[in-house]
Amino acid sequence: MRRFWNIALCILGLMASTACSEDGECYPPIITDLVVVETDAQGMVETVRMDHGERFPVHQALNFHVADSSFRCMASYTQDAGKVTFFDLVKVFSQPPYPVDDYYVVVNGVVHHDASMLPRHPVKVISMWRSGGYINMHLGVKTAGMGWHQYGFCEDSVHHYSLLHQRPAQDGQAYTEQVYLSMPIPEEEERLTFSIHTDEGVYTQVF
């Protein structure tokens, strides 16, 4: 399991040790990782599911305002006495992949269902891994903070998927923002490849 410090999705370093005060009282470690949070009928975060499969109740009241749903999140938390306490909880883009025919672009008034024409603006691949039924990616995205970047996952062909990325036309490349994305793996997929366009070319990894 990959564990990262996370403040608004920015990596600062690894931390998994237990903190102790000067009087010798020790506290559970703060862990930062990708998780799935689940809401109840009132939209309150009820449980958190770890990628290894265990579920834990949540200690404090958090309202996601969407009932009976689950959300992929980057979370900083402690786990103590069978309950989880969050210090930071940020939703991560996570959407099932669609067949390439579900995407289209319009060029000169003509609709094209062509994977090569879909927006795949380059990003930097920091890491990719498979866990908890997801393909997870930690990316560096160049931006100037001018507009929202759009993402999607596409099934280009049998057992092969890729990242769609649309940069806002007005955005610059003043700095690199670190972003996490998680693609739910279709149930029938035991082995797949995933590709991401970068400035150096197409990066492909087999899972």
Long-range contacts (C-beta under 8 A, 24 or more apart in sequence): 1-33, 1-51, 1-52, 1-131, 2-33, 2-34, 2-127, 2-129, 2-131, 2-136, 3-31, 3-32, 3-33, 4-32, 4-33, 5-32, 5-76, 6-32, 6-74, 6-75, 6-76, 6-88, 6-90, 7-76, 7-88, 8-88, 8-90, 9-74, 9-90, 9-178, 9-179, 9-180, 10-178, 11-138, 11-178, 27-78, 28-78, 28-79, 28-80, 29-78, 30-76, 30-77, 30-78, 30-87, 31-76, 31-77, 31-78, 31-79, 32-74, 32-75, 32-76, 32-77, 32-88, 33-74, 33-75, 34-72, 34-73, 34-74, 34-75, 34-92, 34-131, 34-132, 34-134, 34-136, 34-180, 34-182, 35-72, 35-73, 35-74, 35-75, 35-77, 36-70, 36-71, 36-72, 36-73, 36-132, 37-62, 37-64, 37-70, 37-71, 37-73, 37-75, 37-89, 38-69, 38-70, 39-64, 39-66, 39-67, 39-68, 39-69, 39-70, 39-71, 40-67, 40-68, 41-67, 41-68, 42-67, 43-67, 45-89, 48-75, 48-77, 48-84, 49-132, 50-132, 51-131, 51-132, 51-134, 52-132, 53-132, 56-82, 56-83, 56-84, 57-82, 57-83, 57-84, 58-83, 58-84, 58-85, 58-86, 59-83, 59-84, 59-85, 60-85, 60-86, 62-86, 62-89, 72-134, 72-182, 74-180, 92-180, 92-181, 92-182, 93-151, 93-179, 93-180, 93-181, 93-182, 94-134, 94-181, 94-182, 94-183, 94-184, 95-151, 95-152, 95-153, 95-183, 95-184, 96-153, 96-183, 96-184, 96-186, 97-153, 97-154, 97-155, 97-161, 97-183, 97-184, 97-186, 98-152, 98-153, 98-154, 98-155, 99-154, 99-155, 100-154, 100-155, 100-156, 100-157, 103-152, 103-154, 103-164, 115-154, 115-156, 115-162, 118-154, 118-164, 119-150, 119-164, 119-165, 119-166, 119-167, 120-162, 120-163, 120-164, 120-165, 120-197, 121-165, 121-166, 121-167, 121-197, 122-165, 122-197, 122-198, 122-199, 123-163, 123-165, 123-179, 123-196, 123-197, 123-198, 124-176, 124-198, 124-199, 125-196, 125-198, 125-203, 126-178, 128-194, 128-196, 128-205, 130-185, 130-207, 133-184, 133-185, 134-182, 134-183, 134-184, 134-185, 135-161, 135-182, 135-183, 135-185, 135-192, 135-194, 135-207, 136-180, 136-181, 136-182, 137-163, 137-180, 137-181, 137-182, 137-183, 137-196, 138-178, 138-179, 138-180, 139-178, 139-179, 139-180, 139-181, 139-196, 140-176, 140-177, 140-178, 140-179, 141-165, 141-176, 141-177, 141-178, 141-179, 142-173, 142-174, 142-175, 142-176, 142-177, 143-171, 143-172, 143-173, 143-174, 143-175, 143-176, 143-177, 144-171, 144-172, 144-173, 144-174, 144-175, 145-171, 145-174, 146-170, 146-171, 146-172, 147-171, 149-179, 151-181, 153-183, 156-195, 159-189, 159-191, 159-192, 159-193, 160-192, 160-193, 160-194, 160-195, 161-192, 161-193, 161-194, 161-195, 162-194, 162-195, 162-196, 162-197, 163-194, 163-195, 163-196, 163-197, 165-197
